[in-house]
Amino acid sequence: MTSQDTPPYSPQTLESEVQRRWQEKQLFRAVGDASGEKFYCLSMFPYPSGQLHMGHVRNYSIGDAIARYQRMRGRQVLQPMGWDAFGLPAENAALKHGLAPAQWTLDNIAHMRGQLQRLGLSYDWSREFATCTPEYYRWEQWLFVRLWEKGLVYQKLSTVNWDPVDQTVLANEQVVDGRGWRSGAAVERREIRQWFLRITAYADELLSGLEHLAEGWPEQVLSMQRNWIGRSEGAEIRFPLATGEGVVKVFTTRPDTLLGATYLAIAPEHPLALAAARTQPELAAFLERCRHVAVSEATVETQEKEGYPTGITVRHPLTGQPLPVWVANFVLMGYGEGAVMSVPAHDQRDFEFARKYGLPIQVVVVPEGEEIPSGILEQAYTGSGRLVHSGIYDGLDNETAKARITAAVAAAGLGRKTVNYRLRDWGISRQRYWGTPIPMIHCPRCGAVPVPEKDLPVVLPTHYHLDNPRSPLLDDPEFHQVPCPQCGGGARRETDTMDTFVESSWYYARFTCPDAAAMLDERAARWLPVDQYIGGVEHAVLHLLYARFFNKLLRDVGLLPADGRHDEPFRRLLTQGMVLKDGGKMSKSKGNTVDPQGLIDRYGADTARLFILFAAPPEQHLEWSDAAVEGAYRFLHRVWRLVHEYGQTPPPLPATLSAEARDLRRLVHQCIDRVSSNMDGRYHFNAAIAAIMELNNALMKVPGEAQADLRAVLGEGLRSMALLLSPFAPHIAEALWQRLGQEGELSFAPWPNADPEALQSSTVTLVIQVNGKLRERLEVPADADAGSIEAVVLAYPPLQKHLAGLSVRKVVVVPGRLVNVVAQ
């Protein structure tokens, strides 16, 4: 066939036909009970916003390339897709458009499903689910009740960030510069009864488990989780109130500085602060100002440090000296006991506060061989050293002093050695409507009572059309007025719904058995853990930590084997970079977005996928380039044309090849070797695609009337190129596979293996140095000995100009690598 007869490359028609064939044959359905090596590949499922963005395209193209490669490697692959369908955005969109959140969500799912299918992703769509359906969330309600029975769920008053516009509690991470991340409203501190999951009961296991993930997870993510869990050893110390009624408890990692404590600082919500404010209007006004500041660590660290004296005094646990108690806006009630021991000389925050309010500063630790007078300190000294101004502990190194002072307060009944965590129990209550109902009933006689299992699921009504942020569940007596399951009297159903992180914390497990008549069945043990998880690094702490926590809960209620292999949900983690344009993250507000649908409509899904995988390694940010998109499109055109000009009947590969054919075959198998090495665990897609492009360039140089052995090697190269291209551009690769006369679906064809003999070259290229400096390169027979190499090198004409006027003293030959001519 000539170039004039080659049919045009029409990706829209081609991709539609290939996808139709895949769908008819249901090629990508995973067999859950089959034997053989499994590979569970999962990309973080999307929120159904209604439109794919380029971040979605990148995430799912990466996942699909991995899944297709593993399938061709002979593994049984599970790659599912579903929808993270509850949450505040759907409510706000429904408010804006006058729709029910359920209708808005399901319409968006239908549209986005079509967009994902247009990309040709090899998903097992038979496992699709949305987390907003009762068939899904009934099981997290079931688990909630089991955890309640095990004491891992509880309710308590808690100081929270309250968004007055969105009318809901915000997590600390959802507060940006003191404002709600969606509404932009200034947040308030409120005391609200919240439901909590006792994640702190698993703090040690969550921390130690990170060591087992070190080989498969990015160190950045591991480090972020270690810091978030924040295990620290120290002492709990009790400061008796001067009135003799009660104590103030603090935790400190520096008990060695106890003799340097000059005041205590308590949170604005601390009971002592609230009690003192009843008789002190100025203090009450200060507490009111604090109420309008977020309760996140990031906020309190960056705000100006302010405080107010309470008039309350405590006694030092060792000396009995009186210490004043101040309210400080940098102390959080949710951390520890809401009080800190302030040692200005050895903590910079305490130092700045003390300087501002004229509080004493007492040095008790100095570097070895130095003195630090208290009166001229310019900043706190936070290092190690020996104790001073500490009575019987003077002269001790501070590590020894930690143990001695902790033992002393313990002996006095005013302290103990303990371990503290930065991690706090997970507050899952949300005061909005579109979420999983919490399966609890509040009875005035029996207290909090779980919904009986026979009455699950507690179905969320979906008929509401919202006209304000207030949850309609609060005003629907048909929903909240119920009999108590224990006494039968009138009771009220819980109207808070669960944090949507709950749904996304176990979806990976439900994908293994979406039709199970229980939360999980035996198929979960077969497929889990996930072999490769893909998603953004912005989920490094919350989602990934919660999913690890839930996996351990599933194990401990008997839904996963307690065999060690199932302790963690994700064996390997790949965190892809963002897609940038004009140097910044794509966003509508910046006007720099690229519509994936328009890109696919113009160039086809294969071009979109090839570009996004070739433009940068997966972990790095990707800078958008219209020229690079065009380049990917032109490359596919060249491959298409080359295969169609070649024809369908390749001649057999002869036993003996000419030198030219051997050289070409070596390039083919070098490409196979390079692509395979860049796909095995490392997933350097850009390097793999570059190798395929180089091979295509080499194959295009074979003349149309080449001799038979060269044509045979060309045919082998084209077949190999179709196989290698399949993970990245599967539609065109499938069509080219058929054009080359191959049988069966390319998606399940065996991955090619590089022929070791073909990789061997009859020649090697030597580096030629003169007195250690690179001067030339020379190709010589691979089996040449040192004597013949020396003779060839010294006779090599281009080398003579470098030896002009010099006398050769010695020639050092390293066969296969280099020759160094020593000349004077």
TIMARKE-787614 format. One record per residue (C-alpha): residue in one letter; z, y, x. Coordinates in steps of 0.5 Angstrom, whole numbers, plus 500, padded with zeros to 3 digits. Each point is the difference from the previous one (the first is absolute). Example, Ala and Ser with C-alpha at 12.3 -4.5 7.8 and 13.67 -1.06 7.14 Angstrom:
BEGIN
A,516,491,525
S,498,507,502
// end
This chain:
BEGIN
M,500,500,500
T,498,507,503
S,504,506,499
Q,496,502,495
D,501,494,495
T,508,501,501
P,503,501,494
P,504,506,499
Y,508,500,502
S,503,502,493
P,507,499,500
Q,502,502,493
T,495,494,497
L,502,495,506
E,507,501,499
S,500,500,493
E,497,493,500
V,504,497,506
Q,506,502,496
R,498,497,493
R,499,493,504
W,507,501,503
Q,503,501,493
E,496,494,497
K,502,495,505
Q,507,503,500
L,500,500,508
F,506,503,502
R,505,496,495
A,506,498,504
V,502,492,499
G,508,501,500
D,501,493,501
A,495,498,505
S,502,497,506
G,497,503,507
E,502,506,504
K,501,506,495
F,500,507,502
Y,503,506,495
C,496,506,501
L,503,506,496
S,499,508,500
M,505,504,496
F,498,501,493
P,498,506,497
Y,503,505,495
P,494,501,495
S,499,507,500
G,493,499,497
Q,496,501,507
L,499,497,506
H,501,504,506
M,498,499,508
G,507,498,502
H,499,494,494
V,493,498,503
R,503,500,507
N,506,496,498
Y,496,495,496
S,494,499,505
I,505,498,506
G,503,495,495
D,494,497,498
A,497,500,507
I,506,496,502
A,500,495,494
R,492,499,501
Y,501,498,507
Q,506,495,499
R,496,497,494
M,494,499,505
R,505,497,505
G,502,494,495
R,506,503,497
Q,502,500,493
V,500,507,498
L,504,504,495
Q,498,507,499
P,503,503,493
M,500,507,497
G,504,503,495
W,503,507,497
D,506,503,502
A,500,503,493
F,507,503,498
G,502,507,502
L,501,507,499
P,493,502,502
A,497,497,493
E,505,503,496
N,498,507,503
A,493,499,499
A,501,497,493
L,504,507,498
K,494,504,503
H,495,496,496
G,504,498,494
L,499,493,501
A,505,494,500
P,502,498,507
A,498,493,498
Q,493,502,498
W,499,505,506
T,502,494,505
L,496,495,497
D,494,504,500
N,500,502,507
I,501,493,502
A,494,498,496
H,496,505,504
M,503,499,507
R,499,492,499
G,492,502,500
Q,501,504,506
L,503,495,504
Q,495,494,497
R,494,505,502
L,503,500,508
G,499,492,500
L,507,498,502
S,501,493,500
Y,506,500,495
D,503,494,496
W,500,505,493
S,502,494,496
R,507,502,503
E,500,507,498
F,506,503,496
A,503,507,499
T,507,501,501
C,501,504,493
T,499,494,496
P,506,496,497
E,497,493,503
Y,501,503,507
Y,507,505,499
R,503,495,496
W,502,496,506
E,503,506,504
Q,504,501,494
W,502,492,501
L,502,501,507
F,504,507,498
V,504,495,496
R,501,495,505
L,502,505,505
W,505,503,496
E,503,493,499
K,500,500,508
G,504,507,500
L,493,503,504
V,499,505,494
Y,505,505,498
Q,501,507,497
K,503,506,502
L,501,507,500
S,495,503,505
T,498,507,503
V,493,500,499
N,494,505,501
W,498,502,493
D,493,503,499
P,501,505,494
V,492,500,498
D,499,493,501
Q,507,498,497
T,501,494,505
V,504,498,506
L,496,501,506
A,501,496,506
N,502,504,507
E,493,498,502
Q,497,504,494
V,503,506,502
V,496,505,504
D,503,506,502
G,505,500,495
R,495,499,494
G,497,494,496
W,494,497,503
R,496,500,494
S,503,506,496
G,502,505,505
A,506,501,497
A,506,502,504
V,505,494,499
E,507,499,498
R,506,496,502
R,502,496,494
E,506,495,499
I,496,494,495
R,502,493,499
Q,495,496,504
W,498,493,501
F,500,497,507
L,497,494,503
R,505,498,506
I,495,500,506
T,506,502,505
A,502,492,499
Y,494,498,503
A,500,506,506
D,502,495,506
E,494,495,498
L,495,506,498
L,502,503,507
S,500,493,504
G,494,498,496
L,496,505,504
E,500,496,506
H,496,495,497
L,495,505,498
A,499,503,507
E,493,496,502
G,497,501,493
W,502,507,498
P,499,507,503
E,506,502,505
Q,500,507,496
V,501,497,493
L,506,495,503
S,503,506,504
M,500,504,493
Q,503,495,496
R,505,499,506
N,502,507,499
W,500,500,493
I,505,494,500
G,504,504,505
R,505,495,502
S,506,503,504
E,507,498,502
G,506,504,500
A,506,502,497
E,503,501,493
I,505,505,500
R,505,503,495
F,503,507,500
P,506,500,495
L,500,506,496
A,506,505,502
T,503,500,493
G,501,492,501
E,495,498,494
G,494,496,503
V,496,500,506
V,493,503,502
K,496,494,503
V,494,501,505
F,496,496,504
T,498,502,507
T,496,497,506
R,505,504,505
P,507,498,499
D,501,502,507
T,499,508,498
L,506,499,495
L,504,505,503
G,495,505,500
A,500,500,493
T,501,507,497
Y,498,500,493
L,497,495,495
A,494,502,496
I,499,497,493
A,494,499,495
P,499,505,494
E,501,495,495
H,506,497,504
P,506,499,495
L,504,504,504
A,495,506,500
L,499,500,492
A,508,500,499
A,501,506,505
A,494,503,497
R,504,500,493
T,505,506,503
Q,495,503,504
P,494,504,497
E,497,502,507
L,500,492,502
A,497,498,493
A,494,505,501
F,499,497,507
L,500,493,497
E,495,503,495
R,495,502,505
C,500,494,503
R,499,496,494
H,493,503,500
V,498,497,507
A,497,493,501
V,505,494,502
S,495,498,506
E,502,499,507
A,493,504,502
T,502,506,495
V,508,501,503
E,497,499,507
T,496,506,500
Q,503,505,495
E,505,505,502
K,507,497,501
E,505,503,495
G,507,498,498
Y,506,503,497
P,508,498,501
T,503,496,495
G,507,502,501
I,502,493,501
T,503,497,506
V,500,493,503
R,504,497,506
H,497,497,506
P,502,493,500
L,502,500,508
T,503,506,501
G,502,502,493
Q,498,507,501
P,497,504,494
L,492,500,499
P,497,505,495
V,495,497,495
W,493,503,499
V,494,499,495
A,494,500,504
N,493,500,497
F,498,495,506
V,504,494,497
L,497,496,495
M,504,496,495
G,496,494,500
Y,501,498,508
G,507,497,502
E,506,503,496
G,497,507,499
A,504,503,506
V,499,501,508
M,505,501,505
S,498,506,504
V,500,500,507
P,496,507,502
A,501,499,508
H,496,493,499
D,495,501,494
Q,495,506,500
R,500,500,492
D,508,501,500
F,499,505,506
E,496,505,497
F,504,499,493
A,506,502,504
R,497,505,504
K,498,503,493
Y,507,500,497
G,504,501,506
L,503,493,500
P,503,497,506
I,496,496,505
Q,504,495,504
V,497,497,506
V,502,492,501
V,494,497,504
V,498,503,507
P,494,497,504
E,503,496,506
G,502,505,506
E,499,507,495
E,504,504,496
I,498,504,493
P,505,505,498
S,500,501,493
G,499,507,499
I,493,501,504
L,496,494,497
E,493,502,498
Q,499,493,496
A,503,494,499
Y,501,495,505
T,498,493,497
G,499,496,506
S,505,494,503
G,506,502,505
R,507,500,501
L,506,502,495
V,504,507,501
H,504,503,495
S,502,493,497
G,507,499,502
I,501,493,502
Y,492,499,500
D,499,505,505
G,496,497,506
L,497,494,496
D,492,499,500
N,498,502,493
E,498,492,498
T,507,498,502
A,503,505,496
K,496,498,494
A,503,494,500
R,507,502,501
I,500,506,495
T,497,495,495
A,506,495,501
A,505,506,500
V,498,502,493
A,499,493,497
A,507,499,503
A,502,506,496
G,497,497,494
L,495,506,500
G,494,497,502
R,496,494,502
K,494,498,504
T,494,500,496
V,492,500,499
N,496,505,496
Y,493,500,498
R,496,506,499
L,496,496,494
R,503,501,493
D,500,496,494
W,493,500,496
G,501,505,494
I,494,497,495
S,502,504,494
R,495,505,498
Q,500,505,494
R,493,499,498
Y,496,496,495
W,494,497,503
G,504,494,504
T,503,493,499
P,506,501,495
I,507,498,504
P,502,494,496
M,508,502,498
I,503,502,494
H,506,505,500
C,506,497,495
P,506,505,498
R,504,494,500
C,497,495,505
G,497,505,505
A,493,498,504
V,497,494,497
P,494,497,503
V,494,498,495
P,500,493,499
E,495,496,503
K,497,498,493
D,499,507,498
L,496,502,507
P,495,503,501
V,503,507,497
V,493,503,498
L,499,507,502
P,497,503,493
T,493,503,502
H,498,504,494
Y,503,506,502
H,496,507,501
L,504,504,504
D,501,508,499
N,506,501,505
P,503,496,506
R,506,498,497
S,500,492,499
P,498,498,493
L,504,494,500
L,506,505,500
D,498,502,493
D,498,493,497
P,505,497,496
E,496,494,499
F,500,499,508
H,507,502,502
Q,504,498,494
V,502,492,501
P,506,495,498
C,504,498,506
P,498,493,503
Q,507,499,501
C,504,502,494
G,494,502,495
G,503,507,499
G,496,506,500
A,497,502,507
R,495,504,504
R,495,497,504
E,499,503,507
T,494,506,500
D,499,501,508
T,494,496,503
M,500,497,506
D,497,503,507
T,493,498,500
F,501,498,507
V,503,494,497
E,494,497,497
S,496,501,507
S,506,496,503
W,498,494,498
Y,493,500,498
Y,497,497,506
A,504,493,498
R,498,500,492
F,493,500,503
T,501,493,502
C,501,498,493
P,498,505,495
D,500,495,494
A,507,497,502
A,505,499,494
A,505,503,505
M,501,505,505
L,497,496,505
D,498,492,501
E,499,495,505
R,493,504,502
A,504,506,503
A,503,495,505
R,493,498,502
W,497,507,501
L,505,504,502
P,502,504,505
V,494,504,500
D,496,499,506
Q,497,507,501
Y,502,506,496
I,496,507,500
G,503,507,498
G,501,507,502
V,506,501,505
E,503,505,495
H,503,494,496
A,503,498,507
V,507,500,497
L,501,500,493
H,495,495,497
L,500,496,506
L,508,500,501
Y,501,499,492
A,494,494,500
R,504,497,506
F,507,500,496
F,496,497,494
N,498,495,504
K,507,498,502
L,502,500,492
L,495,496,498
R,502,495,505
D,507,500,499
V,499,499,492
G,496,494,502
L,493,502,499
L,498,500,507
P,502,494,505
A,506,502,505
D,496,497,505
G,500,506,505
R,492,500,499
H,501,504,494
D,505,505,502
E,495,506,501
P,494,502,495
F,495,502,505
R,499,496,506
R,495,506,503
L,499,507,498
L,494,505,502
T,501,507,498
Q,494,503,500
G,499,508,501
M,498,505,496
V,492,503,498
L,500,507,503
K,494,505,499
D,500,506,503
G,506,498,504
G,504,500,494
K,502,495,495
M,496,499,494
S,502,504,494
K,498,503,494
S,504,506,502
K,496,501,506
G,493,499,497
N,499,495,506
T,499,493,496
V,495,495,500
D,498,496,493
P,500,493,502
Q,496,499,493
G,495,505,503
L,499,497,506
I,499,493,498
D,495,502,495
R,496,503,505
Y,501,495,506
G,503,494,497
A,506,497,501
D,498,496,507
T,499,507,503
A,507,503,497
R,503,494,503
L,497,500,507
F,501,507,501
I,507,500,498
L,501,494,505
F,496,502,505
A,503,507,501
A,506,499,503
P,505,494,501
P,504,499,494
E,507,502,502
Q,497,507,502
H,498,506,496
L,493,500,498
E,496,507,500
W,494,500,495
S,493,501,503
D,494,501,495
A,496,498,506
A,504,494,502
V,498,497,492
E,493,502,501
G,500,496,507
A,504,494,496
Y,494,500,495
R,495,500,505
F,503,494,504
L,500,496,494
H,492,502,498
R,498,498,507
V,504,493,500
W,497,499,493
R,493,501,503
L,501,496,506
V,502,494,496
H,494,501,495
E,495,501,505
Y,502,493,504
G,499,496,494
Q,504,494,497
T,498,494,504
P,503,500,507
P,497,495,505
P,505,495,503
L,504,502,506
P,497,497,506
A,504,496,505
T,497,504,506
L,500,508,500
S,496,505,504
A,504,505,504
E,499,505,495
A,502,496,494
R,506,498,504
D,502,507,501
L,499,502,492
R,504,494,498
R,506,502,505
L,500,507,496
V,500,496,494
H,506,496,502
Q,503,506,503
C,500,504,494
I,503,494,496
D,506,499,505
R,501,508,500
V,500,500,492
S,505,494,500
S,505,503,505
N,500,506,496
M,501,497,493
D,506,495,503
G,506,503,498
R,498,507,503
Y,495,502,495
H,496,505,504
F,495,501,495
N,496,506,503
A,500,496,507
A,497,494,496
I,495,504,496
A,498,503,507
A,498,493,503
I,496,499,494
M,496,506,500
E,499,499,508
L,497,493,498
N,496,502,495
N,497,505,505
A,498,494,505
L,497,496,494
M,496,506,498
K,497,500,507
V,497,493,499
P,492,500,499
G,497,498,494
E,496,495,504
A,505,497,504
Q,500,493,503
A,503,495,496
D,507,499,504
L,501,508,499
R,498,500,493
A,505,494,499
V,506,504,503
L,498,506,496
G,501,495,494
E,507,498,502
G,502,507,502
L,498,503,493
R,504,494,496
S,506,502,505
M,499,507,498
A,500,499,493
L,506,496,501
L,504,505,504
L,498,505,495
S,502,497,494
P,508,502,500
F,497,508,501
A,494,500,496
P,500,494,495
H,495,501,495
I,494,501,505
A,503,495,505
E,499,495,494
A,493,502,498
L,498,499,508
W,503,493,500
Q,496,498,494
R,494,503,503
L,501,497,507
G,499,493,496
Q,508,498,500
E,503,496,494
G,506,502,497
E,504,506,499
L,501,504,506
S,507,502,498
F,503,493,502
A,495,498,506
P,504,498,506
W,501,506,505
P,496,499,506
N,503,498,507
A,497,502,506
D,497,495,505
P,503,500,506
E,494,498,504
A,496,505,497
L,505,505,502
Q,499,498,507
S,495,504,504
S,495,498,506
T,502,506,504
V,506,505,501
T,500,507,501
L,504,502,506
V,503,507,502
I,498,502,507
Q,505,505,504
V,499,503,506
N,507,501,504
G,503,499,493
K,496,505,496
L,495,498,494
R,493,501,502
E,495,495,497
R,500,494,495
L,496,494,501
E,498,494,496
V,500,493,504
P,500,493,498
A,507,497,497
D,500,494,505
A,499,504,507
D,505,499,505
A,503,506,505
G,495,499,505
S,494,501,496
I,503,506,496
E,501,503,507
A,493,500,502
V,497,502,493
V,505,506,500
L,498,502,507
A,493,500,499
Y,500,504,493
P,496,506,501
P,504,505,495
L,506,498,505
Q,497,503,506
K,501,507,498
H,507,499,500
L,500,497,507
A,496,505,504
G,503,501,506
L,506,495,499
S,501,494,504
V,502,494,496
R,506,497,502
K,502,495,495
V,498,497,493
V,505,498,495
V,497,496,494
V,504,498,494
P,495,495,496
G,499,502,493
R,503,507,501
L,499,505,506
V,497,501,507
N,504,505,505
V,496,502,506
V,504,503,505
A,496,504,505
Q,502,505,505
// end
